[in-house]
Amino acid sequence: MQAAEIDEEFPVVDIDAPALDAARMLAEHSLPGIVVLTADGQVYAVLPASQVVRFIVPSYVQDDPLLARVLAESVADRAAEKLGGKTIRELLPQHQLALPIANADDTIIEVATIMGRLRSPLIAVMKQGKLHGVITAPRLLAMALKCGLIDNGHFRAVTTRRLSGLSS
Amino acid sequence: MQAAEIDEEFPVVDIDAPALDAARMLAEHSLPGIVVLTADGQVYAVLPASQVVRFIVPSYVQDDPLLARVLAESVADRAAEKLGGKTIRELLPQHQLALPIANADDTIIEVATIMGRLRSPLIAVMKQGKLHGVITAPRLLAMALKCGLIDNGHFRAVTTRRLSGLSS
């Protein structure tokens, strides 16, 4: 079974859209993350929802839970001005993130390897240079279960079998 | 608004349950992760779905996407024996993971800080030493939007206001 056979349609967001759009989409559809595209449709980043959550925390607080606890409204209000009206591009890290992308013909085990290594809640599947769809972690597990790659009491790492081609 | 007001019920899994149980629960309910409890009900870990996905990949392949690509069925079959019938405990890292937990009275900004720092798709909310509920990243964003902490075109970091207590 190949990546392009199990991926799904998923909302995407433009890198120059308001950061609010990403937050709203994730919230409304209960998404684990969102694919960020450039103006010409290239995948620029995959933003886990847990990182979009950072956008509501002033940067000087992000690594200091104690500061979050004592943060008073007056200070937070001033921080708000710095965050207001930002685009997604402005809120992304300066260095580009490692892209959790897979090729259309990648096997489940290849997708699982990329997902686990990058700790990404979803993988963007590329076909002929374009975004074909997205595979979330629960979706990948569901397909692994369905294909018997994980069976009763056994995790079977036989995912490299091209089941779609070999089944009989 | 406090953590205990926005958390939700969520499936949990016992640390000595088969790893299959975690995979199945995540797949069936499309969960972003799952809370692992010890026999006496303490939170031991929060497993992101992206890490449970690792269970279907032999450990020697996990950090090597190239190896995943060339992995043949015969090799994978042998690896399967090593993974078969494992419990969640056996598949967790040797060192205990940093626990993404919040207190019942933590504010949205505190929960967001913990979530962002640990890159966790969900936060376990503790009340009087027991698991009270779980907050996912999309849920946190939804509540931040609802409370006007993120408003039209503006991310407002006023989340430390105890809205529940101060609203009038």
Interface residues (C-beta under 8 A of the other chain):
Chain A: P18 A19 L20 A23 R24 L26 A27 E28 H29 S30 L31 P32 P48 A49 S50 Q51 V52 V53 R54 F55 I56 V57 P58 V61 Q62 D63 D64 P65 A68 R69 L71 A72 E73 A76 D77 A79 A80 L83 G84 G85 K86 D106 T107 I108 I109 E110 A112 T113 I114 M115 G116 R117 L118 R119 S120 P121 T136 A137 P138 R139 L140 L141 A142 A144 L145 L149 I150 N152 G153 H154 F155 R156 A157 V158 T159 T160 R161
Chain B: P18 A19 L20 A23 R24 L26 A27 E28 H29 S30 L31 P32 P48 A49 S50 Q51 V52 V53 R54 F55 I56 V57 P58 V61 Q62 D63 D64 P65 A68 R69 L71 A72 E73 A76 D77 A79 A80 L83 G84 G85 K86 D106 T107 I108 I109 E110 A112 T113 I114 M115 G116 R117 L118 R119 S120 P121 T136 A137 P138 R139 L140 L141 A142 A144 L145 L149 I150 D151 N152 G153 H154 F155 R156 A157 V158 T159 T160 R161
